């Protein structure tokens, strides 16, 4: 599936897509990038047996990781490097094996050092979780030097 570019400069878009596709943690979870725009990122993952907890249900950590990745990459879409300093997720409903879950991260406020973001995790039209996150700016992305 091709990643949709909703208005990013081509070089930044290509850099982010390559970076996301080659992030070991995302690969471990099966996270895929689907859409990037200024202050916006959408990622998804197909739920499999590896995502379940001891009860056989989808582990909430998958929702949290997907939401954090969506918010963090929404920040990166502005050319900003940042780290998560706070993340709160409310679990609302469960997903089933074989379903694709999607997180859409958006930015609420971009300050000098702190960036506030939110994400919704869904499958189809069903809301699974909502997340709010705070990120701390550590620099700017240098496309030419990989940071």
JOLINJO-V886617 format. One record per residue. N is the residue number from 0. RES is the residue in one small letter. SS is DSSP state (H for helix, E for strand, L for the rest). D_LAST is the distance of its C-alpha to the last C-alpha in whole Angstrom. Layout:
BEGIN
N & RES & SS & D_LAST
N & RES & SS & D_LAST
END
This chain:
BEGIN
0 & x & L & 26
1 & x & L & 24
2 & x & L & 21
3 & x & E & 23
4 & x & E & 21
5 & x & E & 22
6 & x & L & 21
7 & x & L & 18
8 & x & L & 17
9 & x & H & 17
10 & x & H & 14
11 & x & H & 12
12 & x & H & 14
13 & x & H & 14
14 & x & H & 10
15 & x & H & 11
16 & x & H & 14
17 & x & H & 12
18 & x & H & 10
19 & x & H & 13
20 & x & H & 15
21 & x & L & 14
22 & x & L & 13
23 & x & H & 16
24 & x & H & 17
25 & x & H & 18
26 & x & H & 19
27 & x & H & 22
28 & x & H & 23
29 & x & L & 23
30 & x & L & 21
31 & x & E & 21
32 & x & E & 19
33 & x & E & 22
34 & x & E & 21
35 & x & E & 18
36 & x & E & 19
37 & x & L & 19
38 & x & L & 19
39 & x & E & 20
40 & x & E & 19
41 & x & E & 21
42 & x & E & 21
43 & x & E & 24
44 & x & E & 25
45 & x & E & 29
46 & x & L & 31
47 & x & L & 32
48 & x & H & 34
49 & x & H & 31
50 & x & H & 30
51 & x & E & 33
52 & x & L & 35
53 & x & L & 38
54 & x & L & 40
55 & x & L & 39
56 & x & L & 37
57 & x & E & 33
58 & x & L & 31
59 & x & H & 30
60 & x & H & 27
61 & x & H & 26
62 & x & H & 26
63 & x & H & 24
64 & x & H & 21
65 & x & H & 22
66 & x & H & 22
67 & x & H & 19
68 & x & H & 17
69 & x & H & 19
70 & x & H & 18
71 & x & H & 15
72 & x & H & 14
73 & x & H & 16
74 & x & H & 14
75 & x & H & 11
76 & x & L & 13
77 & x & L & 14
78 & x & L & 10
79 & x & E & 10
80 & x & E & 8
81 & x & E & 11
82 & x & E & 13
83 & x & E & 17
84 & x & E & 19
85 & x & E & 22
86 & x & E & 23
87 & x & E & 27
88 & x & E & 28
89 & x & E & 32
90 & x & E & 33
91 & x & L & 36
92 & x & L & 37
93 & x & L & 36
94 & x & L & 35
95 & x & L & 37
96 & x & L & 36
97 & x & L & 35
98 & x & L & 34
99 & x & E & 30
100 & x & E & 29
101 & x & E & 26
102 & x & E & 24
103 & x & E & 24
104 & x & E & 21
105 & x & E & 22
106 & x & E & 21
107 & x & E & 24
108 & x & E & 23
109 & x & E & 20
110 & x & L & 21
111 & x & L & 20
112 & x & L & 18
113 & x & E & 19
114 & x & E & 19
115 & x & E & 22
116 & x & E & 22
117 & x & E & 24
118 & x & E & 24
119 & x & E & 28
120 & x & E & 28
121 & x & E & 31
122 & x & E & 33
123 & x & L & 35
124 & x & L & 36
125 & x & E & 36
126 & x & E & 34
127 & x & E & 33
128 & x & E & 31
129 & x & E & 29
130 & x & E & 26
131 & x & E & 25
132 & x & E & 22
133 & x & E & 21
134 & x & E & 17
135 & x & E & 16
136 & x & E & 13
137 & x & E & 11
138 & x & E & 9
139 & x & E & 8
140 & x & L & 5
141 & x & L & 5
142 & x & L & 7
143 & x & L & 8
144 & x & L & 6
145 & x & L & 4
146 & x & L & 0
END
